[in-house]
Amino acid sequence: MDRATPAQPPPPATLIGSAPGRPLSIGISPSLDAGRIRAGSEYLYLNRNYPRALAAAGALPLVLPPDAAIEGVLASCDGLVLSGGGDLPESFSDASWSSGDWARAVPGEPEAAERIGWERALLEAFAAAGKPVLGVCFGMQLMNLHFGGTLRLDLRQRPDGIDHGGGGRAARHGLRVAGGSRFFAGLELPAEVNSLHRQGVGDVAPGFTASAWAPDGVVEAIERPGLIGVEWHPEGDGSGPAVYARFVALARAARATT
């Protein structure tokens, strides 16, 4: 009996980029590990809650390695999620950042310079192309720093502060959303959100507005058209369906106009 010739996969151009009928694709930045998971090996890792939340909102989640060319990522993705990660410097414009001294001042593990540089390049490219970006925790802090804001290095040093978790330990706290927020308008959010950060926004970057706060006044969300940052982890609590559905809707609307 003759065997049918196996069907060949379509060329990449029919799977990504501007191929007609392709699914709405959202890229997700993973964390980098250089030898901690397994000595002598480099790994990418990501909490599975991120792709699950995006898939549930109707998007195709794509995990993005830093080896991928920026132009290829931009052509393949309708939006971008910058996931959680390690600690960041107080500013990208001071001497400690350029010298590398910032890494000794943070309360926990400093984020890899490779990841920081890669995600700043991604963020800049997506913002310039008018494609939406959602920064989560570390991702929000990176977004704020990249566009000229500052960071509070260690929220635990504030005597009047509440517990924001961090270092892999989750806490929960209330949330106050600005009445004029464009992103959160009409969203039903739970009374408490899932918090895992020791650092927080200091000065909000020019062009952005703060749109949510914790009970102690720590900024929990920033936004400007197309760029949204949330300090808590919506993919890990009851706010996830609303937040990720709204973000996917932004990506769909942006795709329709490009």
C-alpha positions as CSV (number, residue, x, y, z in Angstrom):
1,M,0.0,0.0,0.0
2,D,1.3,3.4,-0.9
3,R,1.7,5.8,1.9
4,A,0.5,9.4,1.5
5,T,3.2,11.9,1.5
6,P,3.1,13.8,4.8
7,A,1.8,17.3,4.5
8,Q,4.5,19.9,4.7
9,P,4.0,22.7,7.2
10,P,3.2,26.1,5.7
11,P,6.1,28.5,5.4
12,P,6.6,30.9,8.4
13,A,5.1,33.9,6.5
14,T,1.7,32.2,6.6
15,L,1.9,31.7,10.3
16,I,3.1,35.0,11.5
17,G,3.4,38.6,10.5
18,S,0.6,40.1,8.4
19,A,-0.8,36.7,7.1
20,P,-4.6,37.0,6.5
21,G,-6.7,35.4,9.3
22,R,-3.9,34.9,11.7
23,P,-4.9,34.9,15.4
24,L,-4.4,37.9,17.6
25,S,-1.0,37.4,19.0
26,I,0.4,38.8,22.3
27,G,4.1,38.4,23.1
28,I,5.2,37.8,26.7
29,S,8.7,38.5,28.0
30,P,10.1,35.7,30.2
31,S,12.7,35.8,33.0
32,L,16.3,34.7,32.3
33,D,18.2,32.2,34.4
34,A,21.9,31.8,34.0
35,G,22.9,28.7,35.9
36,R,20.6,28.8,39.0
37,I,18.1,26.2,37.7
38,R,20.9,24.0,36.4
39,A,24.6,24.8,36.6
40,G,26.1,25.6,33.2
41,S,22.8,26.0,31.4
42,E,20.7,29.1,30.6
43,Y,16.9,28.9,30.8
44,L,13.9,31.1,30.1
45,Y,11.0,30.8,32.6
46,L,7.6,32.3,33.0
47,N,4.7,31.8,35.4
48,R,2.1,29.9,33.4
49,N,-0.7,32.2,34.7
50,Y,0.4,34.8,32.0
51,P,-0.3,32.7,28.9
52,R,-3.4,31.2,30.5
53,A,-4.9,34.6,31.2
54,L,-4.2,35.8,27.6
55,A,-5.5,32.6,26.1
56,A,-8.7,32.9,28.2
57,A,-9.1,36.4,26.8
58,G,-9.0,35.2,23.2
59,A,-5.3,35.9,22.3
60,L,-2.5,33.6,21.1
61,P,0.3,33.9,23.7
62,L,3.8,33.9,22.4
63,V,6.8,33.6,24.8
64,L,9.6,35.8,23.5
65,P,13.3,34.9,23.8
66,P,15.8,37.7,23.8
67,D,17.4,36.0,20.8
68,A,14.5,37.0,18.6
69,A,15.0,40.0,16.3
70,I,13.0,43.1,17.4
71,E,11.6,43.6,13.9
72,G,10.4,40.0,13.8
73,V,8.7,40.2,17.2
74,L,7.0,43.5,16.2
75,A,5.7,41.9,12.9
76,S,4.4,38.8,14.7
77,C,2.8,40.3,17.8
78,D,-0.2,42.7,18.1
79,G,0.6,43.5,21.7
80,L,3.2,42.9,24.4
81,V,3.1,41.9,28.1
82,L,6.2,42.6,30.2
83,S,6.1,40.1,33.0
84,G,7.3,40.2,36.6
85,G,11.0,39.9,37.5
86,G,13.8,41.0,39.8
87,D,14.9,44.4,41.2
88,L,15.6,47.5,39.2
89,P,17.6,50.7,39.9
90,E,16.2,54.0,41.2
91,S,16.6,55.6,37.8
92,F,18.1,54.9,34.4
93,S,19.6,58.3,34.2
94,D,21.9,58.4,37.3
95,A,25.5,57.4,37.7
96,S,24.7,54.2,39.6
97,W,22.9,52.8,36.5
98,S,25.7,53.5,34.1
99,S,28.4,52.2,36.5
100,G,26.4,49.1,37.6
101,D,26.6,50.1,41.3
102,W,22.8,50.0,41.5
103,A,22.9,46.2,41.8
104,R,24.4,46.4,45.3
105,A,21.7,48.8,46.5
106,V,18.5,46.9,45.7
107,P,16.8,44.8,48.5
108,G,16.6,41.6,46.5
109,E,18.1,40.0,43.4
110,P,18.9,42.5,40.7
111,E,17.4,41.8,37.3
112,A,19.8,40.6,34.5
113,A,21.2,43.5,32.5
114,E,20.5,41.5,29.3
115,R,16.8,41.2,30.1
116,I,16.6,44.9,31.0
117,G,18.2,46.0,27.7
118,W,16.1,43.6,25.7
119,E,12.8,44.7,27.2
120,R,13.6,48.3,26.9
121,A,14.2,47.8,23.2
122,L,10.9,45.9,22.8
123,L,9.0,48.5,24.8
124,E,10.4,51.3,22.6
125,A,9.6,49.5,19.4
126,F,6.0,48.6,20.4
127,A,5.4,52.2,21.6
128,A,6.7,53.7,18.4
129,A,4.5,51.3,16.3
130,G,1.4,52.1,18.3
131,K,1.0,48.6,19.6
132,P,-0.2,48.3,23.2
133,V,2.0,47.1,26.1
134,L,1.0,45.9,29.5
135,G,3.7,46.0,32.1
136,V,3.1,43.8,35.2
137,C,5.0,44.4,38.4
138,F,8.6,44.5,37.2
139,G,7.2,45.3,33.8
140,M,5.4,48.4,35.1
141,Q,8.5,49.5,36.9
142,L,10.6,49.1,33.8
143,M,8.1,51.0,31.7
144,N,8.1,53.9,34.2
145,L,11.9,54.0,34.4
146,H,12.4,53.7,30.6
147,F,10.2,56.8,30.0
148,G,11.9,58.9,32.6
149,G,10.3,58.1,36.0
150,T,11.9,56.9,39.2
151,L,11.6,54.0,41.6
152,R,11.4,53.6,45.3
153,L,14.1,51.0,46.0
154,D,12.6,49.3,49.1
155,L,9.0,49.9,50.2
156,R,9.6,47.9,53.4
157,Q,11.7,50.9,54.8
158,R,8.5,53.0,55.1
159,P,7.2,52.9,58.6
160,D,3.7,53.8,57.5
161,G,3.5,51.3,54.6
162,I,1.5,48.2,54.3
163,D,2.7,44.7,53.3
164,H,3.2,44.5,49.5
165,G,4.9,41.1,49.6
166,G,7.9,40.4,47.3
167,G,10.7,38.0,47.0
168,G,8.3,35.3,46.0
169,R,5.9,36.0,48.8
170,A,2.4,37.2,48.0
171,A,0.3,39.7,50.0
172,R,-3.1,41.1,49.3
173,H,-4.3,44.6,49.7
174,G,-7.1,46.9,48.6
175,L,-7.0,49.1,45.5
176,R,-8.3,52.6,44.7
177,V,-8.8,53.3,41.0
178,A,-8.8,56.8,39.5
179,G,-12.2,57.9,38.3
180,G,-10.7,59.3,35.1
181,S,-8.8,56.2,34.1
182,R,-9.3,55.2,30.5
183,F,-8.0,51.7,30.9
184,F,-10.0,50.8,34.0
185,A,-13.2,52.6,33.2
186,G,-16.1,50.2,33.7
187,L,-14.0,47.3,34.9
188,E,-15.2,45.4,37.9
189,L,-12.2,44.6,40.1
190,P,-12.1,42.6,43.4
191,A,-11.8,44.2,46.8
192,E,-8.2,43.0,47.1
193,V,-5.4,42.3,44.6
194,N,-2.4,40.0,44.6
195,S,0.8,41.9,45.4
196,L,4.4,40.6,45.2
197,H,6.7,43.7,45.0
198,R,9.3,45.2,47.3
199,Q,9.9,48.2,45.0
200,G,7.4,50.7,43.7
201,V,7.0,53.8,41.5
202,G,8.5,57.0,42.8
203,D,8.1,59.8,40.3
204,V,5.6,58.9,37.5
205,A,7.2,59.2,34.1
206,P,6.4,62.3,32.0
207,G,3.3,61.6,29.8
208,F,1.9,59.0,32.1
209,T,-0.7,59.4,34.9
210,A,-1.1,57.3,38.0
211,S,-4.5,55.5,37.8
212,A,-4.6,53.2,40.9
213,W,-3.1,53.2,44.4
214,A,-2.8,50.9,47.4
215,P,-4.2,52.0,50.7
216,D,-0.8,53.4,51.7
217,G,-0.6,55.6,48.6
218,V,1.8,53.4,46.7
219,V,1.1,53.8,42.9
220,E,-0.4,50.5,41.6
221,A,-1.1,51.5,38.0
222,I,0.1,54.0,35.4
223,E,-1.1,54.6,31.9
224,R,-0.9,56.7,28.8
225,P,-2.6,55.8,25.6
226,G,-1.5,52.3,24.6
227,L,0.8,51.8,27.5
228,I,-0.5,50.4,30.8
229,G,1.4,49.3,33.9
230,V,-0.1,47.4,36.9
231,E,2.0,46.8,40.0
232,W,-0.1,43.8,41.2
233,H,-0.4,40.5,39.4
234,P,-3.9,40.3,37.8
235,E,-3.1,37.0,36.2
236,G,-2.9,35.6,39.8
237,D,-6.2,37.0,41.2
238,G,-9.8,37.8,40.4
239,S,-8.9,40.9,38.5
240,G,-7.3,38.9,35.7
241,P,-10.2,38.2,33.4
242,A,-11.2,41.9,33.3
243,V,-7.7,43.3,33.0
244,Y,-6.5,40.9,30.3
245,A,-9.7,41.1,28.3
246,R,-9.4,44.9,28.3
247,F,-5.8,44.6,27.2
248,V,-6.6,42.1,24.4
249,A,-9.4,44.4,23.2
250,L,-6.9,47.3,23.0
251,A,-4.6,45.1,20.9
252,R,-7.5,44.1,18.6
253,A,-8.5,47.7,18.2
254,A,-4.9,48.8,17.4
255,R,-4.5,46.0,14.9
256,A,-7.7,47.1,13.1
257,T,-6.2,50.6,12.5
258,T,-2.7,49.4,11.3
